[in-house]
Amino acid sequence: MGEFSTTLRAAAADVWQAQHSHPFVRGIGDGTLDLERFQFWIRQDYLFLIEYSRLLSLASARAPDLDTMTRFADLAHETLHGEMELHRSYSADLGIPAADLEREVMAPTTRGYTDFLLRVATIGDFAELLAALLPCMWGFNEIGLRHAENGAPEVERYRRWIEMYAADEFTALVDWLRDLTDQAGAALPDAIRERMRDVFVASSRYELAFWEMAWTLEAWPQVSPPSP
């Protein structure tokens, strides 16, 4: 990979370190994460992946060449039928009916993150969309690889999680997206590169916020019905 994606990563280094240090992420690595928080994350991430798949499809439609269009279309398909299938499998194992996944309501952070990504996809250029998409895939891969290096926990659900995101196939997808971002950044003026940096940092912050959302079981404020 070239220097530009590394520069983006460095701009958000404190945020990424906070992700690795977050108790939710550490709980996956050592197997101590309590079930309620993981179930909450599964339900919210399932909703997130639906919108992320839309973004990948938009990236396919906006791609500058046929090869890139095909890769993004394949990635959207893999997200819908691979990563989301893992979530459905988790849900079944944990006793969460499939219908409950479809009825789940987005928590504030899930809504904010997906709305931000869709905004970038609709009013930003293709390079900004790449920068918005990258922190999710790259971050999960980095977390998975670090946990795998430290030894996966005995708890099956967390071991499966780590194996998926540390897999060679997933790492190759991240490397491809980084390469694409490097190529885009190398050919663009500084003003657009700066916008890419801002978008990358914002997406990274939302990634951290997503872990915190699951840790705190974030919910919308309760509103009392109006008095008669």
KAPE-V866311 format. One record per pair of residues at least 4 apart in sequence whose C-alpha atoms are under 8 Angstrom apart, sorted by the first residue. I is the first residue (numbers start at 1). J is the second residue. Records with the same first field share a line. If there is no record, write none. Layout:
I: J + J
This chain:
1: 5 + 175 + 178 + 179 + 182
2: 6 + 179 + 182
3: 7 + 182
4: 8 + 181 + 182 + 185 + 186
5: 9 + 178 + 179 + 181 + 182
6: 10
7: 11
8: 12 + 197 + 200 + 201
9: 13
11: 197 + 201
12: 16 + 200 + 201 + 204
13: 17
14: 18
15: 19 + 204 + 205 + 208
16: 20 + 139 + 204 + 208
17: 21
18: 22 + 208
19: 25 + 207 + 208 + 211
20: 25 + 26 + 143
21: 25 + 26
22: 26 + 211 + 212
23: 27 + 215
24: 28 + 33 + 211 + 212 + 214 + 215
25: 29 + 143 + 211
26: 30 + 33
27: 31 + 32 + 33 + 34
28: 32 + 33 + 153 + 158
29: 147 + 152 + 153 + 158 + 162
30: 152 + 153
31: 153 + 154 + 155 + 158
33: 37 + 38
34: 38
35: 39
36: 40
37: 41 + 214 + 215 + 216 + 217
38: 42 + 214
39: 43 + 91 + 94
40: 44 + 214 + 217
41: 45 + 214
42: 46 + 87 + 90 + 91
43: 47 + 101 + 104
44: 48 + 104 + 106 + 107 + 110
45: 49 + 110
46: 50 + 84 + 87 + 101
47: 51 + 101 + 104 + 106 + 110
48: 52 + 110 + 114
49: 53 + 79 + 80 + 84
50: 54 + 80
51: 55 + 114
52: 56 + 114
53: 57 + 76 + 77 + 79 + 80
54: 58 + 76
55: 59 + 117 + 118 + 121
56: 60 + 72 + 73 + 75 + 76
57: 61 + 72 + 73 + 76
58: 62 + 121
59: 63 + 69 + 72 + 121 + 126 + 129 + 130
60: 68 + 69 + 70 + 71 + 72 + 73
61: 69
62: 69 + 126
63: 68 + 69 + 126
64: 68 + 69
65: 69
66: 70
67: 71
68: 72
69: 73
70: 74
71: 75
72: 76
73: 77
74: 78
75: 79
76: 80
77: 81 + 82
78: 82 + 83
79: 83 + 84
80: 84 + 85
81: 85
82: 86
83: 87
84: 88
85: 89
86: 90
87: 91
88: 92 + 98
89: 93
90: 94 + 157
91: 95 + 96 + 97 + 98
92: 96 + 97 + 98
96: 100 + 101
97: 101
98: 102
99: 103
100: 104
106: 110 + 111
107: 111 + 213 + 218 + 219 + 220
108: 112 + 218 + 219 + 220
109: 113 + 206 + 209 + 210 + 213
110: 114 + 210
111: 115
112: 116
113: 117 + 203 + 206
114: 118
115: 119
116: 120
117: 121 + 129 + 132 + 133 + 203
118: 122
119: 123 + 124
120: 124 + 125 + 128 + 129 + 132
121: 125 + 126 + 128 + 129
124: 128 + 129
125: 129
126: 130
127: 131 + 181 + 184 + 185 + 196
128: 132 + 192 + 195 + 196 + 199
129: 133
130: 134 + 177 + 180 + 181
131: 135 + 181 + 196 + 197 + 199 + 200
132: 196 + 199 + 200 + 202 + 203
133: 137 + 203
134: 138 + 174 + 177 + 178 + 200
135: 139 + 200 + 203 + 204 + 207
136: 140 + 203 + 204 + 207
137: 141 + 174
138: 142 + 174
139: 143
140: 144 + 165
141: 145 + 165 + 166 + 170 + 171 + 174
142: 146 + 166
143: 147 + 165 + 166
144: 148 + 161 + 162 + 163 + 164 + 165 + 166
145: 149 + 162 + 165 + 166
146: 150
147: 151 + 152 + 162
148: 152 + 162 + 163 + 166
152: 158 + 159 + 162
153: 158 + 159
154: 158 + 159
155: 159
156: 160
157: 161
158: 162
159: 163
160: 164
161: 165
162: 166
163: 167
164: 170
165: 170 + 171
166: 170 + 171
167: 171
168: 172
169: 173
170: 174
171: 175
172: 176
173: 177
174: 178
175: 179
176: 180
177: 181
178: 182
179: 183
180: 184
181: 185
182: 186
183: 187
184: 188
185: 193
188: 192 + 193
189: 193
190: 194
191: 195
192: 196
193: 197
194: 198
195: 199
196: 200
197: 201
198: 202
199: 203
200: 204
201: 205
202: 206
203: 207
204: 208
205: 209
206: 210
207: 211
208: 212
209: 213
210: 214
211: 215
212: 216
213: 217 + 218
214: 218
